[in-house]
Amino acid sequence: MAPAMAVSCSRWPIRRSPSPAIATTRPRWRWAAPSTTWPRHCAMTCSPPTPAKSAAKAAPACTTCASTTSVVSWWRCSMANPTKCAAPCWRRRRKMNEPTHADALIIDAVRTPIGRYAGALSSVRADDLAAIPLKALIQRHPELNWKAIDDVIFGCANQAGEDNRNVAHMASLLAGLPLEVPGTTINRLCGSGLDAIGNAARALRCGEAGLMLAGGVESMSRAPFVMGKSEQAFGRAAELFDTTIGWRFVNPLMKAAYGIDSMPETAENVAEQFGISRADQDAFALRSQHKAAAAQARGRLAREIVPVEIPQRKGPAKVVEHDEHPRGDTTLEQLARLGTPFREGGSVTAGNASGVNDGACALLLANSAAARRHGLKARGRIVGMAVAGVEPRLMGIGPVPATRKVLALTGLALADLDVIELNEAFAAQGLAVLRELGLADDDPRVNRNGGAIALGHPLGMSGARLVTTALHELEETAGRYALCTMCIGVGQGIAMIIERL
């Protein structure tokens, strides 16, 4: 007889016989009915079931909980006794909108106030700023063994200044996390903070991590000027770039193929392509300002904010407790008087665009097994995330394909969503996204507490801020699902769905 062939599920070897007699009486390990999918890798803690050597013998059992399964479904745990086996490693894969024991759970989420450009937070370095919400999480969970954190993932879009040496790890050290805790910084431009959470969620779901910290930071006030070296020895030709936002060190091939429109110019392109009027943009911006002002007045935003203390040369430290950017006294007449500096005869203004801001946000995440092990209570669950590419000159429409992808991935529909946090990079792109998705301009689920036009848009932080705001809003309204979505420079969109638990 030929030697047995070995296949592997995670780290456990499993053997099956190629014998034709056996193959005709029971399914192979990858066998599935046409409408059923099976996990190919086991990232959980229970051992795989021990296969029977012939169809006449007993059905195999999970070696952890000793429960047996039918011949038709024998390459999975039956979960008939979930009190004994909390690891559904061999179950048929559920839909992503159904909770499983491999979930990525949100334990806590906090953020700093968002500062205006050159405002209250402009004296705080990006690494110090990122450490503030991390410190807050440590203080809020003193019972947790912080050495158990498997990784810290932060988004940051600049990384050319004080945030240049892996700001995630620098911030974790500054926050007082143990030396054993690693950290990494990722860059998907405006979507960096949301992508950081999505990357952490993947690690938790596949079993590579049990506890994670994720979030984002940006200090646009402190973004440096940069200058490249000459291509020739001792050359004197040099060009200086402001790294606050937009293109620098442009690739000529990229410019020829896709253009290098500035972010406001891409918003003008979207407004023209999708027929978004100046009046509609200003009305959208006004609603954002008024909703943010109302949320501040009733203390809603304060629930997700950790105050920032800024030492002064003389006297006591200055405490920043509220977002600086909202302008609750804005009127439609004021917005209508603003010029359109980005394109002659255009419609995008400083009033219907997001701000240039500073801020940081952090979330404590865990999978179900780690949450039980450390006695952590989950507030939410990351259901799924998707990203999509679009034409760079129309980058603002990116949330549309990304949202459609994540809805298809999770098996949900727009009607299932109770909260929608759409990052308002520009009113033009926000309105285009809503209309393309078939939503009303003033859908009551969208940005109930204002969006980036009012609150501000610190690039690397904004995605994490969306999730934090959405979680708190679900808790306040007793909703179940929230969508967080945003456009990304150079032509992408990103979307995530979370669930309140």
N, C-alpha and C positions, 0 to 999 in steps of 0.2 A: 504494500500500500504506500502511496506517496506520502511524504511527511506532511504533518498538519501545517496549514497556513495560518499565520498570525496577523491579526489586525489590532489596532490600538485605539482605545477611547481614552483620551487624556493620558494618564501615566500607567493605566492598568492594561496588561496584555490579555487578549481574549483569543481563544483558539476555536476554530471551527473545522470540521472535516469536509473535504471535497467529495466525499463518497456520494455517487449518484443516487444510491438507495435512500440515503438520509435526505439529500437535497430535494427529493420528490415528496417527502412527507412533512417537511417543515420549512419555513422560510429562512433564507439566509439573513445575516444580521442587518443588511441594508434593505431587505425587502420591505415593501409597504404597499398598501392598497393605493389605487390611482389617486384618491382624494386625500391621502394622508402623507405627512412629512415626518421624518424622524431626525433627531439630532445626531450628527456624525461624531461629535466630540462631547465628552462628559467633563464638565468643569466643576462638578459638585463633589461632595465629600463621601458619598456612599459608593461601595464597590459595585461593579457590574454584576448582573445576574449570571449564575453558573448554568451554562446550557446543558440540557439533557443530551445524552449520547444517542438516543433513539426516540422515535415518536412514541414508542410504547411506554417509556419511562415518564416519571413525573415532570410537570412543567417546571422550568427553572425558577429560582427564587432570588430575590435581592439579598445579598450576603450581609447587608446591614440590618434590614427589618424582617427578613425571613418571609416576606409576603410573596406569594406566587402569582403567576400571570397565566393567561390562556395561551394555547399554542399560537393562535392568530397574532397575538401581540407580545410574544415572549421576549422581545428585545427591549423591554422597558419595565420600570418598576410599576407595579399595579397601583401603588399609593392607597391600597385598600385600608391600610392602617397608618394614616398620616401622623398619628401621635408618636409612632416609633420611627418612621422614616420621613425626615423633613427635607429630603433632597430628591426632587423629581427628575433625576438625570435621564431616565430612560422613558419618560412619558412621551406621548405624542406631543409635538410642539403646539402650544396653545397660540391663539391670536395674541398679538402684542397688547391689546387692550384688556386682556384678562390677567390678573395678578398671578405671579408664580413665586416660587421660593428663591429664584435667582434675580429678583427685581433690584433695580437701582433706586434706592430710597433717598428722599430728601429729609434729613434730620433737622437741619436749621439753615437759615439764610439771613444774612445781614449785609448792610452796605453803609458807606459813608454818605454824608450829604454830597450833592453835586455842586461844585464850585464854578463860578463864572471864569471866563478867560481873564487871567491876571487878577483874579479875585481872592477870596478868603483862603483858598487852599494852594495858591500859587507858590507859597514859600515851602511847601511840603514836597520832598523828593518822591519820585514814583515808588521807590522801594519802601520808604517809610509809609507812604500812603497805602500800599498793598498790605503792609503788616497790620494796619489798624483793624480791619474786619477779622483778620485771623486771630489777633489778640482777643477780640470780642468773643469769638467762638470758644476759645480756650477758657475764658472767664465764665461763659454761660454753661459750660459742661465740665466742671471741675472733677467729676467722677470718672471721666474717660482717661484711659491710659493712652496718652498722645503718642507714645512710641509705636502704637499699633497702626498709625496712619501709614498706608502703603505708598502714597505719592501725593504731591501737591501739583496741580495743573492750573496755571493761570494764563489768560489771554492778554496780549499786549500788542498794539499795532505799530508802535514806533520802534522801540529798542535801539535807538541811535544815541541816547543820552545817558542819564543816570539809571535807566532801566536796561542797560546794554549787556549786563553779565548775568543773564538768566534771572530775571526779576522775581520769578516765582520762588526760587530757592533762597535768594537773598532775603525776600520778605518773610519766608518761613523761619529763617534763622533770627531775623530781627524781632519777630513776634514771640520768640522763646520756645519754638518747637524743638524737640530733641534733635541732636545731631544726626541720629539714625534716619530721620525722615527726609526722603529725597524730594526733589521738585523739578519741574520743567515748564518752560514758557513756550506757548504756541502762538502762531500769527496767521489768522484768517482775516486780517484787517478788521472791518467793523464787526464781523461775526466772531471775533476771537474768544470773547467771554462765553458765548453760547456754545461754541465748539469745544471749549475746555470742559464744560459740564458734560457734553455729549461724549467726549473721549473718556472721561472718568466713568460715565455710566456704562460704557462698553466693557471697561476693565472689571467693573463690579459684576456685570451680568455674566461674563465668561469665566469668572472665578479667579482671575489674576490678581484681584485686590478685594479686600473686605471693607476697608475704610479709606475714603479719599477726601481731600479738600480741593475745591475747584472754584474758579471765579475769574476776575479780570481787573485790570487797572489801566489807567491812562492819566498822565499829567500833560495835557496839551499846552498848558501855560509854560512848562519847562522844556518843551521840545527844542532841541538845539538846532543851530545852523550847522550844516556839514559841507565839506569841500573835498572833492576827490583829488587824488594825486595825478600829476601829469603822466601821460603815456610815454614821454621821453625823459631821459635822464636830465636833470637840472632844468626841465621845462618850466615856463612861467605861466602858461595858460591854465587857468583854473576857474571853476564855476561854483558859486555858493548857492546852497539850497536851504530853504526853511522846511524843516521836517514836520511841522505841525500837522499838515494834511496834504494829500495829493502826491503827484508824481515827482520823482527826482531820479537822476542818473538814467534817463530814458533810453531804452533800447531802440535804435532807429528802425529795426525790423518790426518791432511791436507798433511803433508809431505809424509806419506805412500800412500795416495790415489792419489795425484796429483803432488808430487814433489815440490821442492822449487828452481827451476832453477832461476838464476839471469836474469835480463832483457837482457844482451848480450847473455846469453846462450839460451834464447827463440828465439832470432834473429838467432842464429846458427841453431836451430831446424827448423825454417821457411826456411832458406836458403837450408838446406838439404832436407826437405820435398818437396819444390817446385822447386828445381833445380836452385837456383839463384847463379850464379858464382861470384867469387871475382872480376873479371874484370868488370862485369856488375854493381856490387855494387859501385866500385870506380868511374865508369863513371857517375853513378847516383849522387854520392856525389859531383863530380866535377861540374856537371851542376848546382846543388843547390848553390854551392859557387859562381860560375860565375854569375848566375841570381841575387843573393843577392847583389853582388858587383855592378852590373849594376844598380839595383834599388836604391841603396844608392847614386851612382854617379849622377843620374838624379833627385834626390830629391823625388822619389816616396815614400819611407818609411817615410820620414820626415813628410808627410801629416797626418799620423796617430799617430805620437809620440808627447808627451808633455815632454819638457825638465825637467830634475831633477836637482835641486840645492842641493849640498852637502856642508854644512858648514865645513870650515877647521880651524884648531887650529890657524893658522896664515894666514893672507891675505884674499882675497875675496873668496867667495864660488866657488866651482868647479861645472861647469855646464856640465851635461852629456846629449848630444843631439842625439847620434847615437847608434845603436846596436853595441856592442863590439865584438860579436862572429864571424862574417863573416871574412873569409880569402880569399880575392879575388885573391891573388897571388898563390894560390894552383895549383899544377900541377899533372898530372896523375902519373908522375914518383915518386913524393913525396908520393902520396897515396899508390903506389905499394910497397914502401919500408917499410911501417909500419907493425909492428908485429901483430899477432893474439893472444892476451893474454888470451882470454876467452875459447879457446878450441884448443888443439893441432891439427894442420892441418886444422884449421877453416878458416873462411873468414871474420869475423866481426872484424873491427879495430876501433881505436879511430877516424880515418878519415872518415869512412862511417857510423858513429853513431852520434846521436844528442848530444848536449852538456849538461852540468850541469850548470844551469843558474839562474839568478834572474830577476824578472820583475812583473809588475801588469798591469791590463787592466780593464776598466769599460765601461758599456753601459747604456744609458738612454733609457728605454722602456716605451711604453704607449699603451693602447688600443685606438681604433678610437674615442670613445666618450670622453675620457680624453684628447686626442690630440686636438680635436676641442675645448673643454672647456678651455684648457690652451693656445690655440693659438700656438701649436707646429707643426712644419712641419716634416713629416716623410720622412726618407731617404730610409728605407727598411722595409721589412715585414718578420717575421719568419713563414715560410710555414709549417714546421713540423720537428719533431725530433724522432729518434728511437735509441734504444740500443739493443745489442745482446750479448749473452754469447758464448764463444768458449773454447776449451781446454786450460787450463792455460799455458801449455808448448808451445803452439802455439799462444800466446796472440796477436802477431803482425798481425794475419790475421783477427782480429776482425772487421775492417772497412768493410770487404766484406759483411757479413750478415747484419750488421747495415745499410749499404748503400742500399742493396736490400730491406730492410724493409721500410726505409724512402721513397724510390721511389714508392713502392707499396702503402704506406700510402697516398702519395700526388698525385698519378696518373701521375707522371712524369717519364721520361726515361733519361738515360745517355746522349742521343743526345740533350735533352732540356737544358743541363747545359752549361753555358758560362764560368764559373770559377769553378775550383776544388781546394780546399785547403786541401791537404792530409798531416797530420802531419808526418814528417819524423823521427820517433823514431829511425829507422835504415833503411839503404838503402835496406837491404834484405827484410824487411817486406813491405816497400813502393813498391818495384818492384813486390812482390808476390801479393799485393792487386791490383795493376794496371792490372797485367796479368789475375788474376782471374775474374776481372770485364770486361775483353776484351778490355782494353785500351793499347795504345802503351806506351813503357817505357818513351818516350819523348813527350807525348801528350802535345800540346802547351797550353792547358787549365789548366794544373796542376802546381801549385806553380810557377807562373810566376815571382815572386819576390824572389825566393828561399824558402826553407823550414827550418825545425828545425835543419837539419844537419848544415846549414850555420848560421841561425839566432839564434838558441838555443831553449831549451825546458824547461822553468821554469814550472814544472809540473802543478800546479793549475791554472796558467795563460794561458797556451798554447791554450786551447779551445776557450777562449774569444778572444785571439789574432787572431785565424783563422777567426772568424766571422768579426772582425774589419778589417783585411786585405782583406777579401772577399768583404765586403761592399765597401771599397775604390776602389778595383779593378773593381767591377761592374760599379761604377760611372765613372771611367777613361775610360773604354772600351765600355760604353753604353750597357753592357750586362743585362740580365734579372734575370737568376737564378744562384745561386752558391751553391755548396756542400761543407760542412766542415765536415771532418771525421777524426777519430783518433783511434788508438788502446789503450787499457787500461790494466795495469798490473793485474795479476791473472785471465786473460782470459775474456775480454769484448771488445766490439767495440761500438762506438757512432757516429752518423751521424745527421747532421742538414742541411736543405735546407732553404736558404733565397732568397728573391726577392727584386730587386731594384725597388723603386717607383719613 
